[in-house]
Amino acid sequence: MARDMLINPPMFALRSWLALCVSLAVLVCAGAASAQTIIVPQAFNRILDDRESDGVSRSWINYDDCVQDDAFSWNVTLSGFSGSVLEVWVGQGEDCTNSEVRSDGRCWKVFSKTSPTSSETVTIPVRDVVAKNGPGAGTQADCESTDFAGGIDVAVYFMLIAGDTVNTSTTLQTATGLVMRVDLQGPSAPGGVSAGIGENRLVVKWDPSEEDDVAGYRVYCDPPPGSTASAPASQPMAADGGSDASAAGAGGASGAGGLTSLDAGADGSAGAAGGAGTAGAGTGGTGTGNPACPSALVSGARPDNKYRCGSTDSPFSDSATASSLINGTTYAVAVAAVDTAGNSGPLSAVACGTPQEVDDFFELYRRAGGKGGGGYCGISRTRNFGLLGLLALAGLGLSFRRWRRR
């Protein structure tokens, strides 16, 4: 080096100057890249923030969330974002930082802002997550999507993008660790639905579903609880793999048992035409209602919550009570299974039942002339004196018998 300095001082100075420039350029570029960051908190808000009471994860999306136009939002902090676009992508098991994955549809964009600021509120409608068509493109019709059948996990990526390239310095911040689970269809409908008669109630029974994600069951009544008027029958919606039951049965000997099922006639009848109906296991057909109790409940359709009249949170339950009903009113009753995401599946075959006044022991006792005070030991002083005398004589006889044995 000393020899070069002595022989050609200008050349050595030029080389040193070039080396210094390259070093400075690398440092400047590295510093600019390292200054570009996205800070996305794990905490987020939802419009329908009721997941705690439902027992469903706050990061999950179900059918009701989509219909009610729910949305997620984050308070995001940015730095070094000049010249970059803030974008949020969702992918199913794919790395959305890869431009090829983004371009071929394996990831889809749900948010974009071309001139972000250092503090941004990023709002993502669940319909855009479901639609896969870009920010603002989701509609209620997309809630019927079958792309997420059985429940699909999707990851959310926050990125600063320049052109088509994700800045390398933001790679660490792209995946927030949040995984949404999208599930829009509920379990298939239970079979064997029947309605047992009670006072101002019906005891509804069914055959439990064998699907793995069942979390409970919901019972639906028409007329709704507190009403005596049935709604007009509606057209069935597309079912989610529900039953394709026909309600052609008329008659049946259900009077003695007090149960009215799809293939049975009205309570107390002993018609010979029972069994004509079929409740076949369908594969997603629209199904029908029950002509014995016409209503808005349609087998195979999505249930409407305004008709809900009972529920159970156990996947192993085979019965529940439909409460707050009116004696003497004929109700159409159907059951839907509920999954772990909070989705109600399609309605079962429709059964009929009429709540009636039920006489308990003391009501029957009083009608027969009993004057007791309402307890087992209550005995009238007038009409039941003979009974007391008989009991006293029996006691004396037993004492005399014991005395003779001595």
Contacts in CASP RR format, 6 or more apart in sequence:
PFRMAT RR
TARGET T0000
AUTHOR 0000-0000-0000
METHOD contacts of the structure
MODEL  1
MARDMLINPPMFALRSWLALCVSLAVLVCAGAASAQTIIVPQAFNRILDD
RESDGVSRSWINYDDCVQDDAFSWNVTLSGFSGSVLEVWVGQGEDCTNSE
VRSDGRCWKVFSKTSPTSSETVTIPVRDVVAKNGPGAGTQADCESTDFAG
GIDVAVYFMLIAGDTVNTSTTLQTATGLVMRVDLQGPSAPGGVSAGIGEN
RLVVKWDPSEEDDVAGYRVYCDPPPGSTASAPASQPMAADGGSDASAAGA
GGASGAGGLTSLDAGADGSAGAAGGAGTAGAGTGGTGTGNPACPSALVSG
ARPDNKYRCGSTDSPFSDSATASSLINGTTYAVAVAAVDTAGNSGPLSAV
ACGTPQEVDDFFELYRRAGGKGGGGYCGISRTRNFGLLGLLALAGLGLSF
RRWRRR
1 12 0 8 1.000
4 11 0 8 1.000
4 12 0 8 1.000
5 12 0 8 1.000
32 80 0 8 1.000
33 167 0 8 1.000
33 168 0 8 1.000
33 169 0 8 1.000
34 169 0 8 1.000
35 79 0 8 1.000
35 80 0 8 1.000
35 169 0 8 1.000
36 79 0 8 1.000
36 80 0 8 1.000
36 81 0 8 1.000
36 84 0 8 1.000
36 160 0 8 1.000
36 167 0 8 1.000
36 169 0 8 1.000
36 170 0 8 1.000
37 78 0 8 1.000
37 79 0 8 1.000
37 80 0 8 1.000
37 169 0 8 1.000
37 170 0 8 1.000
37 173 0 8 1.000
38 76 0 8 1.000
38 77 0 8 1.000
38 78 0 8 1.000
38 86 0 8 1.000
38 158 0 8 1.000
38 159 0 8 1.000
38 160 0 8 1.000
38 170 0 8 1.000
38 173 0 8 1.000
38 174 0 8 1.000
39 76 0 8 1.000
39 77 0 8 1.000
39 78 0 8 1.000
39 173 0 8 1.000
40 74 0 8 1.000
40 76 0 8 1.000
40 158 0 8 1.000
40 173 0 8 1.000
40 176 0 8 1.000
41 74 0 8 1.000
41 75 0 8 1.000
42 176 0 8 1.000
42 177 0 8 1.000
42 178 0 8 1.000
44 58 0 8 1.000
44 72 0 8 1.000
44 73 0 8 1.000
44 74 0 8 1.000
44 178 0 8 1.000
45 72 0 8 1.000
45 73 0 8 1.000
45 74 0 8 1.000
46 58 0 8 1.000
46 70 0 8 1.000
46 71 0 8 1.000
46 72 0 8 1.000
46 73 0 8 1.000
47 68 0 8 1.000
47 69 0 8 1.000
47 70 0 8 1.000
47 71 0 8 1.000
48 65 0 8 1.000
48 68 0 8 1.000
48 70 0 8 1.000
49 58 0 8 1.000
51 57 0 8 1.000
51 58 0 8 1.000
51 60 0 8 1.000
52 58 0 8 1.000
54 342 0 8 1.000
56 62 0 8 1.000
56 340 0 8 1.000
56 341 0 8 1.000
56 342 0 8 1.000
57 181 0 8 1.000
59 178 0 8 1.000
59 179 0 8 1.000
59 180 0 8 1.000
59 181 0 8 1.000
60 180 0 8 1.000
60 181 0 8 1.000
60 182 0 8 1.000
60 183 0 8 1.000
60 341 0 8 1.000
61 70 0 8 1.000
61 126 0 8 1.000
61 129 0 8 1.000
61 130 0 8 1.000
61 180 0 8 1.000
61 181 0 8 1.000
61 182 0 8 1.000
61 183 0 8 1.000
61 184 0 8 1.000
61 341 0 8 1.000
62 183 0 8 1.000
62 184 0 8 1.000
62 341 0 8 1.000
62 342 0 8 1.000
62 343 0 8 1.000
63 143 0 8 1.000
63 184 0 8 1.000
63 185 0 8 1.000
63 186 0 8 1.000
63 302 0 8 1.000
63 343 0 8 1.000
63 344 0 8 1.000
64 342 0 8 1.000
64 343 0 8 1.000
65 126 0 8 1.000
66 126 0 8 1.000
66 127 0 8 1.000
66 130 0 8 1.000
66 140 0 8 1.000
66 142 0 8 1.000
66 143 0 8 1.000
66 184 0 8 1.000
67 140 0 8 1.000
67 143 0 8 1.000
69 125 0 8 1.000
69 126 0 8 1.000
69 127 0 8 1.000
69 140 0 8 1.000
70 125 0 8 1.000
70 126 0 8 1.000
71 123 0 8 1.000
71 124 0 8 1.000
71 125 0 8 1.000
71 126 0 8 1.000
72 123 0 8 1.000
72 124 0 8 1.000
72 126 0 8 1.000
72 180 0 8 1.000
73 121 0 8 1.000
73 122 0 8 1.000
73 123 0 8 1.000
73 124 0 8 1.000
74 121 0 8 1.000
74 122 0 8 1.000
74 158 0 8 1.000
74 176 0 8 1.000
75 119 0 8 1.000
75 120 0 8 1.000
75 121 0 8 1.000
76 86 0 8 1.000
76 119 0 8 1.000
76 120 0 8 1.000
76 121 0 8 1.000
76 122 0 8 1.000
76 158 0 8 1.000
77 118 0 8 1.000
77 119 0 8 1.000
77 120 0 8 1.000
78 86 0 8 1.000
78 116 0 8 1.000
78 117 0 8 1.000
78 118 0 8 1.000
78 119 0 8 1.000
78 120 0 8 1.000
78 160 0 8 1.000
79 118 0 8 1.000
81 116 0 8 1.000
81 118 0 8 1.000
81 160 0 8 1.000
83 162 0 8 1.000
84 116 0 8 1.000
84 160 0 8 1.000
84 161 0 8 1.000
84 162 0 8 1.000
84 167 0 8 1.000
85 112 0 8 1.000
85 113 0 8 1.000
85 114 0 8 1.000
85 116 0 8 1.000
85 160 0 8 1.000
85 161 0 8 1.000
85 162 0 8 1.000
85 163 0 8 1.000
86 111 0 8 1.000
86 112 0 8 1.000
86 113 0 8 1.000
86 116 0 8 1.000
86 120 0 8 1.000
86 122 0 8 1.000
86 158 0 8 1.000
86 159 0 8 1.000
86 160 0 8 1.000
87 109 0 8 1.000
87 111 0 8 1.000
87 112 0 8 1.000
87 113 0 8 1.000
87 158 0 8 1.000
87 159 0 8 1.000
87 160 0 8 1.000
87 161 0 8 1.000
88 109 0 8 1.000
88 110 0 8 1.000
88 111 0 8 1.000
88 112 0 8 1.000
88 122 0 8 1.000
88 124 0 8 1.000
88 156 0 8 1.000
88 157 0 8 1.000
88 158 0 8 1.000
88 159 0 8 1.000
89 96 0 8 1.000
89 102 0 8 1.000
89 107 0 8 1.000
89 108 0 8 1.000
89 109 0 8 1.000
89 110 0 8 1.000
89 156 0 8 1.000
89 157 0 8 1.000
89 159 0 8 1.000
90 96 0 8 1.000
90 107 0 8 1.000
90 108 0 8 1.000
90 110 0 8 1.000
90 129 0 8 1.000
90 154 0 8 1.000
90 155 0 8 1.000
90 156 0 8 1.000
90 157 0 8 1.000
90 180 0 8 1.000
91 106 0 8 1.000
91 107 0 8 1.000
91 108 0 8 1.000
91 154 0 8 1.000
91 155 0 8 1.000
91 157 0 8 1.000
92 106 0 8 1.000
92 152 0 8 1.000
92 153 0 8 1.000
92 154 0 8 1.000
92 155 0 8 1.000
93 153 0 8 1.000
93 154 0 8 1.000
93 155 0 8 1.000
94 101 0 8 1.000
94 106 0 8 1.000
94 107 0 8 1.000
95 101 0 8 1.000
96 102 0 8 1.000
96 107 0 8 1.000
96 155 0 8 1.000
96 157 0 8 1.000
96 159 0 8 1.000
96 174 0 8 1.000
97 157 0 8 1.000
97 159 0 8 1.000
97 166 0 8 1.000
97 171 0 8 1.000
97 174 0 8 1.000
99 164 0 8 1.000
99 165 0 8 1.000
99 166 0 8 1.000
101 107 0 8 1.000
102 109 0 8 1.000
105 132 0 8 1.000
107 157 0 8 1.000
108 132 0 8 1.000
108 133 0 8 1.000
108 134 0 8 1.000
109 134 0 8 1.000
109 135 0 8 1.000
110 124 0 8 1.000
110 125 0 8 1.000
110 128 0 8 1.000
110 129 0 8 1.000
110 134 0 8 1.000
110 135 0 8 1.000
111 122 0 8 1.000
111 123 0 8 1.000
111 124 0 8 1.000
111 128 0 8 1.000
111 135 0 8 1.000
112 135 0 8 1.000
113 120 0 8 1.000
122 158 0 8 1.000
124 156 0 8 1.000
125 136 0 8 1.000
125 138 0 8 1.000
127 136 0 8 1.000
127 138 0 8 1.000
127 139 0 8 1.000
127 140 0 8 1.000
127 142 0 8 1.000
127 143 0 8 1.000
128 134 0 8 1.000
128 135 0 8 1.000
128 136 0 8 1.000
128 137 0 8 1.000
128 138 0 8 1.000
129 154 0 8 1.000
129 180 0 8 1.000
129 182 0 8 1.000
130 138 0 8 1.000
130 142 0 8 1.000
130 143 0 8 1.000
130 145 0 8 1.000
130 147 0 8 1.000
130 148 0 8 1.000
130 182 0 8 1.000
130 184 0 8 1.000
131 137 0 8 1.000
131 138 0 8 1.000
131 139 0 8 1.000
131 142 0 8 1.000
131 145 0 8 1.000
132 147 0 8 1.000
133 142 0 8 1.000
143 184 0 8 1.000
144 184 0 8 1.000
144 238 0 8 1.000
145 184 0 8 1.000
146 184 0 8 1.000
146 185 0 8 1.000
148 182 0 8 1.000
148 183 0 8 1.000
148 184 0 8 1.000
148 185 0 8 1.000
149 184 0 8 1.000
149 185 0 8 1.000
150 183 0 8 1.000
150 185 0 8 1.000
150 213 0 8 1.000
151 181 0 8 1.000
151 182 0 8 1.000
151 183 0 8 1.000
151 341 0 8 1.000
152 181 0 8 1.000
152 182 0 8 1.000
152 183 0 8 1.000
153 179 0 8 1.000
153 180 0 8 1.000
153 181 0 8 1.000
154 179 0 8 1.000
154 180 0 8 1.000
154 181 0 8 1.000
154 182 0 8 1.000
155 175 0 8 1.000
155 177 0 8 1.000
155 178 0 8 1.000
155 179 0 8 1.000
155 180 0 8 1.000
156 175 0 8 1.000
156 176 0 8 1.000
156 177 0 8 1.000
156 178 0 8 1.000
156 179 0 8 1.000
156 180 0 8 1.000
157 174 0 8 1.000
157 175 0 8 1.000
157 176 0 8 1.000
158 173 0 8 1.000
158 174 0 8 1.000
158 176 0 8 1.000
159 166 0 8 1.000
159 170 0 8 1.000
159 174 0 8 1.000
160 166 0 8 1.000
160 167 0 8 1.000
160 170 0 8 1.000
161 167 0 8 1.000
166 174 0 8 1.000
181 341 0 8 1.000
183 339 0 8 1.000
183 341 0 8 1.000
183 343 0 8 1.000
184 343 0 8 1.000
185 240 0 8 1.000
185 343 0 8 1.000
185 345 0 8 1.000
186 240 0 8 1.000
186 337 0 8 1.000
186 338 0 8 1.000
186 339 0 8 1.000
186 341 0 8 1.000
186 342 0 8 1.000
186 343 0 8 1.000
186 344 0 8 1.000
186 345 0 8 1.000
186 346 0 8 1.000
187 209 0 8 1.000
187 211 0 8 1.000
187 213 0 8 1.000
187 214 0 8 1.000
187 337 0 8 1.000
187 338 0 8 1.000
187 339 0 8 1.000
187 343 0 8 1.000
187 345 0 8 1.000
188 209 0 8 1.000
188 211 0 8 1.000
188 240 0 8 1.000
188 241 0 8 1.000
188 242 0 8 1.000
188 243 0 8 1.000
188 337 0 8 1.000
188 345 0 8 1.000
188 346 0 8 1.000
189 209 0 8 1.000
189 242 0 8 1.000
189 243 0 8 1.000
189 299 0 8 1.000
189 300 0 8 1.000
189 335 0 8 1.000
189 336 0 8 1.000
189 337 0 8 1.000
189 345 0 8 1.000
189 346 0 8 1.000
189 347 0 8 1.000
189 348 0 8 1.000
189 349 0 8 1.000
190 206 0 8 1.000
190 207 0 8 1.000
190 208 0 8 1.000
190 209 0 8 1.000
190 217 0 8 1.000
190 335 0 8 1.000
190 337 0 8 1.000
190 348 0 8 1.000
191 206 0 8 1.000
191 207 0 8 1.000
191 243 0 8 1.000
191 279 0 8 1.000
191 335 0 8 1.000
191 348 0 8 1.000
191 349 0 8 1.000
192 205 0 8 1.000
192 206 0 8 1.000
192 207 0 8 1.000
192 261 0 8 1.000
192 262 0 8 1.000
192 279 0 8 1.000
192 348 0 8 1.000
192 349 0 8 1.000
193 204 0 8 1.000
193 205 0 8 1.000
193 206 0 8 1.000
193 261 0 8 1.000
193 262 0 8 1.000
193 333 0 8 1.000
193 334 0 8 1.000
193 335 0 8 1.000
193 348 0 8 1.000
193 349 0 8 1.000
193 350 0 8 1.000
193 351 0 8 1.000
194 204 0 8 1.000
194 205 0 8 1.000
194 206 0 8 1.000
194 259 0 8 1.000
194 260 0 8 1.000
194 261 0 8 1.000
194 264 0 8 1.000
194 351 0 8 1.000
195 202 0 8 1.000
195 203 0 8 1.000
195 204 0 8 1.000
195 205 0 8 1.000
195 259 0 8 1.000
195 260 0 8 1.000
195 261 0 8 1.000
195 322 0 8 1.000
195 331 0 8 1.000
195 333 0 8 1.000
195 351 0 8 1.000
195 352 0 8 1.000
195 353 0 8 1.000
196 202 0 8 1.000
196 203 0 8 1.000
196 204 0 8 1.000
196 205 0 8 1.000
196 258 0 8 1.000
196 259 0 8 1.000
196 260 0 8 1.000
196 353 0 8 1.000
197 203 0 8 1.000
197 258 0 8 1.000
197 259 0 8 1.000
197 267 0 8 1.000
197 353 0 8 1.000
197 354 0 8 1.000
197 355 0 8 1.000
197 356 0 8 1.000
197 358 0 8 1.000
198 355 0 8 1.000
198 356 0 8 1.000
198 358 0 8 1.000
199 327 0 8 1.000
199 355 0 8 1.000
199 356 0 8 1.000
199 357 0 8 1.000
199 358 0 8 1.000
200 323 0 8 1.000
200 324 0 8 1.000
200 325 0 8 1.000
200 326 0 8 1.000
200 327 0 8 1.000
200 355 0 8 1.000
201 321 0 8 1.000
201 322 0 8 1.000
201 323 0 8 1.000
201 324 0 8 1.000
201 325 0 8 1.000
201 355 0 8 1.000
202 221 0 8 1.000
202 321 0 8 1.000
202 322 0 8 1.000
202 325 0 8 1.000
202 331 0 8 1.000
202 333 0 8 1.000
202 353 0 8 1.000
202 355 0 8 1.000
203 319 0 8 1.000
203 320 0 8 1.000
203 321 0 8 1.000
203 322 0 8 1.000
204 219 0 8 1.000
204 310 0 8 1.000
204 319 0 8 1.000
204 320 0 8 1.000
204 321 0 8 1.000
204 322 0 8 1.000
204 333 0 8 1.000
204 335 0 8 1.000
204 351 0 8 1.000
205 259 0 8 1.000
205 318 0 8 1.000
205 319 0 8 1.000
206 217 0 8 1.000
206 318 0 8 1.000
206 319 0 8 1.000
206 335 0 8 1.000
206 348 0 8 1.000
207 318 0 8 1.000
208 214 0 8 1.000
208 315 0 8 1.000
208 316 0 8 1.000
208 317 0 8 1.000
208 318 0 8 1.000
209 315 0 8 1.000
209 337 0 8 1.000
211 337 0 8 1.000
211 339 0 8 1.000
213 339 0 8 1.000
213 340 0 8 1.000
213 341 0 8 1.000
214 315 0 8 1.000
214 337 0 8 1.000
214 338 0 8 1.000
214 339 0 8 1.000
215 313 0 8 1.000
215 315 0 8 1.000
215 338 0 8 1.000
215 339 0 8 1.000
215 340 0 8 1.000
215 342 0 8 1.000
216 311 0 8 1.000
216 312 0 8 1.000
216 313 0 8 1.000
216 314 0 8 1.000
216 315 0 8 1.000
216 317 0 8 1.000
216 337 0 8 1.000
216 338 0 8 1.000
217 311 0 8 1.000
217 312 0 8 1.000
217 317 0 8 1.000
217 320 0 8 1.000
217 335 0 8 1.000
217 336 0 8 1.000
217 337 0 8 1.000
217 338 0 8 1.000
218 303 0 8 1.000
218 308 0 8 1.000
218 310 0 8 1.000
218 311 0 8 1.000
218 335 0 8 1.000
218 336 0 8 1.000
218 338 0 8 1.000
218 344 0 8 1.000
219 308 0 8 1.000
219 309 0 8 1.000
219 310 0 8 1.000
219 311 0 8 1.000
219 320 0 8 1.000
219 322 0 8 1.000
219 333 0 8 1.000
219 334 0 8 1.000
219 335 0 8 1.000
220 297 0 8 1.000
220 303 0 8 1.000
220 304 0 8 1.000
220 307 0 8 1.000
220 308 0 8 1.000
220 309 0 8 1.000
220 333 0 8 1.000
220 334 0 8 1.000
220 335 0 8 1.000
220 336 0 8 1.000
220 347 0 8 1.000
221 307 0 8 1.000
221 308 0 8 1.000
221 309 0 8 1.000
221 322 0 8 1.000
221 325 0 8 1.000
221 331 0 8 1.000
221 332 0 8 1.000
221 333 0 8 1.000
222 230 0 8 1.000
222 231 0 8 1.000
222 295 0 8 1.000
222 296 0 8 1.000
222 297 0 8 1.000
222 307 0 8 1.000
222 331 0 8 1.000
222 332 0 8 1.000
223 229 0 8 1.000
223 230 0 8 1.000
223 231 0 8 1.000
223 295 0 8 1.000
223 329 0 8 1.000
223 331 0 8 1.000
224 306 0 8 1.000
224 307 0 8 1.000
224 308 0 8 1.000
224 309 0 8 1.000
225 309 0 8 1.000
225 322 0 8 1.000
225 323 0 8 1.000
225 324 0 8 1.000
225 325 0 8 1.000
226 324 0 8 1.000
226 325 0 8 1.000
226 326 0 8 1.000
228 326 0 8 1.000
228 329 0 8 1.000
230 293 0 8 1.000
230 294 0 8 1.000
230 295 0 8 1.000
230 296 0 8 1.000
230 332 0 8 1.000
231 295 0 8 1.000
231 296 0 8 1.000
232 296 0 8 1.000
233 289 0 8 1.000
233 294 0 8 1.000
233 295 0 8 1.000
233 296 0 8 1.000
233 298 0 8 1.000
234 296 0 8 1.000
234 298 0 8 1.000
234 301 0 8 1.000
235 298 0 8 1.000
236 286 0 8 1.000
236 287 0 8 1.000
236 288 0 8 1.000
236 298 0 8 1.000
236 299 0 8 1.000
236 300 0 8 1.000
236 301 0 8 1.000
237 286 0 8 1.000
237 298 0 8 1.000
237 300 0 8 1.000
237 301 0 8 1.000
237 302 0 8 1.000
238 286 0 8 1.000
239 284 0 8 1.000
239 285 0 8 1.000
239 286 0 8 1.000
239 287 0 8 1.000
239 300 0 8 1.000
239 301 0 8 1.000
239 302 0 8 1.000
239 346 0 8 1.000
240 284 0 8 1.000
240 302 0 8 1.000
240 345 0 8 1.000
240 346 0 8 1.000
241 282 0 8 1.000
241 283 0 8 1.000
241 284 0 8 1.000
241 285 0 8 1.000
241 300 0 8 1.000
241 346 0 8 1.000
242 282 0 8 1.000
242 283 0 8 1.000
242 284 0 8 1.000
242 285 0 8 1.000
242 300 0 8 1.000
242 345 0 8 1.000
242 346 0 8 1.000
243 279 0 8 1.000
243 280 0 8 1.000
243 281 0 8 1.000
243 282 0 8 1.000
243 284 0 8 1.000
243 285 0 8 1.000
243 287 0 8 1.000
243 299 0 8 1.000
243 300 0 8 1.000
243 346 0 8 1.000
243 348 0 8 1.000
243 349 0 8 1.000
244 280 0 8 1.000
244 281 0 8 1.000
244 282 0 8 1.000
244 283 0 8 1.000
244 284 0 8 1.000
244 285 0 8 1.000
244 286 0 8 1.000
244 287 0 8 1.000
244 299 0 8 1.000
244 300 0 8 1.000
245 262 0 8 1.000
245 278 0 8 1.000
245 279 0 8 1.000
245 280 0 8 1.000
245 282 0 8 1.000
245 287 0 8 1.000
245 288 0 8 1.000
245 299 0 8 1.000
245 300 0 8 1.000
245 348 0 8 1.000
245 349 0 8 1.000
246 277 0 8 1.000
246 278 0 8 1.000
246 279 0 8 1.000
246 280 0 8 1.000
246 287 0 8 1.000
246 288 0 8 1.000
247 262 0 8 1.000
247 277 0 8 1.000
247 288 0 8 1.000
247 289 0 8 1.000
247 290 0 8 1.000
247 291 0 8 1.000
247 292 0 8 1.000
247 299 0 8 1.000
247 349 0 8 1.000
247 350 0 8 1.000
248 276 0 8 1.000
248 277 0 8 1.000
248 278 0 8 1.000
249 262 0 8 1.000
249 263 0 8 1.000
249 264 0 8 1.000
249 265 0 8 1.000
249 273 0 8 1.000
249 274 0 8 1.000
249 275 0 8 1.000
249 276 0 8 1.000
249 277 0 8 1.000
250 265 0 8 1.000
250 273 0 8 1.000
250 274 0 8 1.000
250 276 0 8 1.000
250 277 0 8 1.000
250 291 0 8 1.000
250 292 0 8 1.000
251 264 0 8 1.000
251 265 0 8 1.000
251 266 0 8 1.000
251 269 0 8 1.000
251 271 0 8 1.000
251 272 0 8 1.000
251 273 0 8 1.000
251 274 0 8 1.000
251 275 0 8 1.000
251 276 0 8 1.000
252 263 0 8 1.000
252 264 0 8 1.000
252 265 0 8 1.000
252 269 0 8 1.000
252 270 0 8 1.000
252 271 0 8 1.000
252 272 0 8 1.000
252 273 0 8 1.000
252 274 0 8 1.000
252 275 0 8 1.000
253 264 0 8 1.000
253 269 0 8 1.000
253 270 0 8 1.000
253 271 0 8 1.000
253 274 0 8 1.000
254 260 0 8 1.000
254 261 0 8 1.000
254 264 0 8 1.000
254 265 0 8 1.000
254 267 0 8 1.000
254 268 0 8 1.000
254 269 0 8 1.000
255 267 0 8 1.000
255 268 0 8 1.000
255 269 0 8 1.000
255 270 0 8 1.000
256 268 0 8 1.000
258 267 0 8 1.000
258 268 0 8 1.000
260 266 0 8 1.000
260 267 0 8 1.000
260 292 0 8 1.000
260 351 0 8 1.000
260 352 0 8 1.000
260 353 0 8 1.000
260 354 0 8 1.000
261 351 0 8 1.000
262 277 0 8 1.000
262 279 0 8 1.000
262 290 0 8 1.000
262 349 0 8 1.000
262 350 0 8 1.000
262 351 0 8 1.000
263 274 0 8 1.000
263 275 0 8 1.000
263 276 0 8 1.000
263 277 0 8 1.000
263 278 0 8 1.000
263 279 0 8 1.000
264 274 0 8 1.000
264 275 0 8 1.000
265 271 0 8 1.000
265 274 0 8 1.000
265 292 0 8 1.000
265 352 0 8 1.000
266 292 0 8 1.000
266 352 0 8 1.000
266 354 0 8 1.000
267 353 0 8 1.000
267 354 0 8 1.000
279 349 0 8 1.000
284 300 0 8 1.000
284 346 0 8 1.000
285 300 0 8 1.000
286 298 0 8 1.000
286 300 0 8 1.000
286 301 0 8 1.000
287 298 0 8 1.000
287 299 0 8 1.000
287 300 0 8 1.000
287 301 0 8 1.000
288 298 0 8 1.000
288 299 0 8 1.000
289 295 0 8 1.000
289 297 0 8 1.000
289 298 0 8 1.000
289 299 0 8 1.000
289 332 0 8 1.000
289 349 0 8 1.000
289 350 0 8 1.000
290 332 0 8 1.000
290 349 0 8 1.000
290 350 0 8 1.000
290 351 0 8 1.000
290 352 0 8 1.000
292 352 0 8 1.000
293 330 0 8 1.000
293 331 0 8 1.000
293 332 0 8 1.000
293 350 0 8 1.000
293 352 0 8 1.000
293 353 0 8 1.000
294 332 0 8 1.000
295 332 0 8 1.000
295 350 0 8 1.000
296 304 0 8 1.000
296 307 0 8 1.000
297 303 0 8 1.000
297 307 0 8 1.000
297 332 0 8 1.000
297 333 0 8 1.000
297 334 0 8 1.000
297 347 0 8 1.000
297 350 0 8 1.000
298 347 0 8 1.000
298 350 0 8 1.000
299 334 0 8 1.000
299 346 0 8 1.000
299 347 0 8 1.000
299 348 0 8 1.000
299 349 0 8 1.000
299 350 0 8 1.000
300 346 0 8 1.000
300 347 0 8 1.000
300 348 0 8 1.000
301 346 0 8 1.000
301 347 0 8 1.000
302 344 0 8 1.000
302 345 0 8 1.000
302 346 0 8 1.000
302 347 0 8 1.000
303 334 0 8 1.000
303 336 0 8 1.000
303 344 0 8 1.000
303 345 0 8 1.000
303 346 0 8 1.000
303 347 0 8 1.000
309 322 0 8 1.000
309 323 0 8 1.000
309 324 0 8 1.000
309 325 0 8 1.000
309 333 0 8 1.000
310 320 0 8 1.000
310 321 0 8 1.000
310 322 0 8 1.000
310 323 0 8 1.000
311 320 0 8 1.000
311 338 0 8 1.000
312 319 0 8 1.000
312 320 0 8 1.000
320 335 0 8 1.000
322 331 0 8 1.000
322 333 0 8 1.000
325 331 0 8 1.000
325 355 0 8 1.000
326 355 0 8 1.000
327 355 0 8 1.000
327 356 0 8 1.000
327 357 0 8 1.000
328 354 0 8 1.000
328 355 0 8 1.000
328 356 0 8 1.000
329 354 0 8 1.000
329 355 0 8 1.000
330 352 0 8 1.000
330 353 0 8 1.000
330 354 0 8 1.000
331 352 0 8 1.000
331 353 0 8 1.000
331 354 0 8 1.000
331 355 0 8 1.000
332 350 0 8 1.000
332 351 0 8 1.000
332 352 0 8 1.000
333 350 0 8 1.000
333 351 0 8 1.000
333 352 0 8 1.000
333 353 0 8 1.000
334 347 0 8 1.000
334 348 0 8 1.000
334 349 0 8 1.000
334 350 0 8 1.000
334 351 0 8 1.000
335 347 0 8 1.000
335 348 0 8 1.000
336 344 0 8 1.000
336 345 0 8 1.000
336 346 0 8 1.000
336 347 0 8 1.000
336 348 0 8 1.000
337 344 0 8 1.000
337 345 0 8 1.000
338 344 0 8 1.000
338 345 0 8 1.000
339 345 0 8 1.000
359 367 0 8 1.000
362 374 0 8 1.000
362 375 0 8 1.000
365 372 0 8 1.000
366 372 0 8 1.000
369 383 0 8 1.000
370 380 0 8 1.000
370 383 0 8 1.000
371 380 0 8 1.000
371 382 0 8 1.000
371 383 0 8 1.000
371 384 0 8 1.000
372 378 0 8 1.000
372 379 0 8 1.000
372 380 0 8 1.000
379 387 0 8 1.000
379 388 0 8 1.000
END
